[in-house]
């Protein structure tokens, strides 16, 4: 897909999914500013002919430095991919303030500050653009031990819907991507770990049931969606949460009223208790994979 003339920023691009996104954008013709917190990002930039910026996301200063780097090096900004993230997994009663704040600062505040700086630049240019915000299944369904991460990723999906409204008149599309891939995180899932290790050892693809039923594949399997959303082919696609992984491409539903009960004069605790059983309760949590 043709991206020549477009300039992109990818945060958290030193390894894993972020690196795959940056490399795919560059292969399709985009100029890319890559960001991460250590020197490995220079290697990525050199391999794709991009520009590296070493800095942790979260602050307005880092966000502005990324936009400035894109404009100084390549003259404009068309695409932002907010991929940077960290994990501090703990159950609720063991999660510290620092565990919570660190994850929220990188994922949620980092997405906010980078998107704000990018939106300002794109509106000044007057030629539209694309904000691709990286969410997670944990943000859609919740996940054990990930209060901070799930909250941040749910907030990112909510920001995508809000910014799609606010930036529509500027022709700036905003979407949340919900990726699943063989990474350090999915390697910790008992049903997946031996399969990922065997695939990496032999070079053979993951089993079909993993790729199709669980939607788990390589980081490269996810990158095509990023390229699509960065391209002119995706004009008009905005405000969506789009899942991808392995052989699966999915559109996540937005929260909506599932069932409604009405009572003349309103509801009291007793009447709610009497009729709440008429609701079909929603499931929650990411379903655990079952090895086949």
HELIX and SHEET records of a PDB file:
HELIX    1   1 UNK A   16  UNK A   27  1                                  12    
HELIX    2   2 UNK A   40  UNK A   48  1                                   9    
HELIX    3   3 UNK A   60  UNK A   74  1                                  15    
HELIX    4   4 UNK A   92  UNK A   94  5                                   3    
HELIX    5   5 UNK A   97  UNK A  103  1                                   7    
HELIX    6   6 UNK A  104  UNK A  109  3                                   6    
HELIX    7   7 UNK A  110  UNK A  125  1                                  16    
HELIX    8   8 UNK A  137  UNK A  141  1                                   5    
HELIX    9   9 UNK A  147  UNK A  166  1                                  20    
HELIX   10  10 UNK A  168  UNK A  170  5                                   3    
HELIX   11  11 UNK A  186  UNK A  188  5                                   3    
HELIX   12  12 UNK A  190  UNK A  202  1                                  13    
HELIX   13  13 UNK A  208  UNK A  212  1                                   5    
HELIX   14  14 UNK A  219  UNK A  230  1                                  12    
HELIX   15  15 UNK A  232  UNK A  234  5                                   3    
HELIX   16  16 UNK A  269  UNK A  275  1                                   7    
HELIX   17  17 UNK A  276  UNK A  278  5                                   3    
SHEET    1   A 8 UNK A  51  UNK A  54  0                                        
SHEET    2   A 8 UNK A  31  UNK A  36  1                                        
SHEET    3   A 8 UNK A   7  UNK A  10  1                                        
SHEET    4   A 8 UNK A  79  UNK A  82  1                                        
SHEET    5   A 8 UNK A 129  UNK A 134  1                                        
SHEET    6   A 8 UNK A 172  UNK A 179  1                                        
SHEET    7   A 8 UNK A 241  UNK A 245  1                                        
SHEET    8   A 8 UNK A 248  UNK A 251 -1                                        
END                                                                             
